[in-house]
Amino acid sequence: MSLTEWPPLLDDLKVDAGIDADDVRDDASLEQNLSAAIAFIERVHRETYDFAGESGSELDPPEASLALGTVRLALRWKSRRRSPDALVSMGELGAGRVPSFDVDIDRMLRIGRFAPAVFA
């Protein structure tokens, strides 16, 4: 398994999350989040990358960082599902705020403040 091909697979997500490949308890939820993350990235970057792998395309193939960022975005969405109010309980330590974005993921995916400039 390698995150050099598009789209990333459920097995790639499990490796990055440290989930045993034989553990299928959360596969449906993980697959749902991964599919949504892939669709989001393909929509955001449709004019930059050749996601279909068509020969002769003028677009660049997706980078490895794009696949890793997509996997991490899917994992982030899965974990945020438990904190819809942006707070997570940490037992004796109280509650902690969960930000709605991750700078490292935004940088890998070239979204948010790391998106390329758009000229109208």
C-alpha positions as CSV (number, residue, x, y, z in Angstrom):
1,M,0.0,0.0,0.0
2,S,1.2,3.4,-0.9
3,L,-0.2,6.9,-0.9
4,T,1.3,7.7,-4.3
5,E,-1.8,6.7,-6.3
6,W,-5.2,8.4,-6.6
7,P,-7.6,7.9,-5.0
8,P,-6.5,6.7,-1.6
9,L,-8.0,3.5,-0.4
10,L,-9.6,2.5,2.9
11,D,-6.5,0.4,3.6
12,D,-4.4,3.5,3.3
13,L,-6.6,5.3,5.8
14,K,-6.3,2.4,8.2
15,V,-2.5,2.4,8.0
16,D,-2.3,6.1,8.6
17,A,-4.7,5.8,11.6
18,G,-2.9,2.8,13.1
19,I,-6.0,0.6,12.7
20,D,-5.4,-3.1,12.1
21,A,-6.5,-4.2,8.6
22,D,-8.5,-7.0,10.2
23,D,-10.6,-4.6,12.3
24,V,-13.7,-3.9,10.3
25,R,-15.9,-2.4,13.1
26,D,-15.7,1.2,11.7
27,D,-15.2,0.4,8.0
28,A,-18.6,1.8,6.9
29,S,-18.0,5.1,8.7
30,L,-14.4,5.3,7.6
31,E,-15.3,4.6,4.0
32,Q,-18.1,7.2,4.1
33,N,-15.7,9.9,5.3
34,L,-13.0,8.9,2.9
35,S,-15.4,9.0,-0.1
36,A,-16.6,12.4,1.0
37,A,-13.1,13.7,1.3
38,I,-12.1,12.3,-2.1
39,A,-15.2,14.0,-3.7
40,F,-14.4,17.3,-1.9
41,I,-10.8,17.3,-3.1
42,E,-11.7,16.3,-6.7
43,R,-14.3,19.2,-6.8
44,V,-11.9,21.8,-5.3
45,H,-8.9,20.8,-7.5
46,R,-10.7,19.7,-10.7
47,E,-8.9,22.3,-12.8
48,T,-5.5,21.6,-11.3
49,Y,-5.1,17.8,-11.3
50,D,-5.9,14.9,-13.6
51,F,-7.8,12.6,-11.3
52,A,-8.9,10.3,-14.0
53,G,-5.4,9.5,-15.1
54,E,-6.1,10.3,-18.8
55,S,-3.1,10.0,-21.1
56,G,-2.3,13.3,-22.9
57,S,-4.0,15.4,-20.2
58,E,-2.6,18.9,-19.8
59,L,-3.4,18.7,-16.0
60,D,-0.8,17.4,-13.5
61,P,-1.3,14.0,-11.8
62,P,-2.2,14.3,-8.1
63,E,0.7,14.6,-5.7
64,A,1.4,12.2,-2.9
65,S,0.8,14.9,-0.4
66,L,-2.7,15.3,-1.8
67,A,-3.5,11.6,-1.1
68,L,-2.1,11.8,2.4
69,G,-4.0,15.1,3.1
70,T,-7.2,13.5,1.8
71,V,-6.8,10.5,4.2
72,R,-6.1,12.9,7.1
73,L,-9.0,15.0,6.2
74,A,-11.3,12.0,6.3
75,L,-9.9,11.0,9.7
76,R,-10.5,14.5,11.0
77,W,-14.1,14.5,9.8
78,K,-14.6,11.2,11.5
79,S,-13.3,12.4,14.8
80,R,-15.2,15.7,14.6
81,R,-18.4,13.8,14.3
82,R,-18.1,13.2,18.1
83,S,-17.8,17.0,18.7
84,P,-20.5,18.8,16.7
85,D,-20.3,21.8,19.2
86,A,-16.5,22.0,18.7
87,L,-15.9,20.7,22.3
88,V,-14.6,17.4,23.4
89,S,-14.7,16.0,26.9
90,M,-11.4,15.1,28.4
91,G,-12.5,13.5,31.7
92,E,-10.9,15.1,34.7
93,L,-9.2,17.8,32.6
94,G,-12.6,19.2,31.5
95,A,-13.5,20.1,28.0
96,G,-11.2,21.1,25.1
97,R,-11.9,23.1,22.0
98,V,-11.6,21.3,18.6
99,P,-10.7,23.7,15.9
100,S,-12.6,23.4,12.6
101,F,-9.4,23.3,10.5
102,D,-6.0,21.8,10.7
103,V,-3.1,23.9,9.3
104,D,-1.1,20.9,8.2
105,I,-4.0,19.3,6.3
106,D,-4.8,22.6,4.7
107,R,-1.2,23.0,3.6
108,M,-1.1,19.4,2.1
109,L,-4.4,19.9,0.3
110,R,-3.8,23.6,-0.8
111,I,-7.1,24.7,0.7
112,G,-8.0,27.5,3.1
113,R,-5.3,30.1,3.4
114,F,-2.9,27.9,1.4
115,A,-5.1,27.9,-1.7
116,P,-3.5,29.4,-4.8
117,A,-4.5,32.9,-5.6
118,V,-7.5,33.3,-8.0
119,F,-7.5,36.2,-10.4
120,A,-10.9,37.2,-11.8
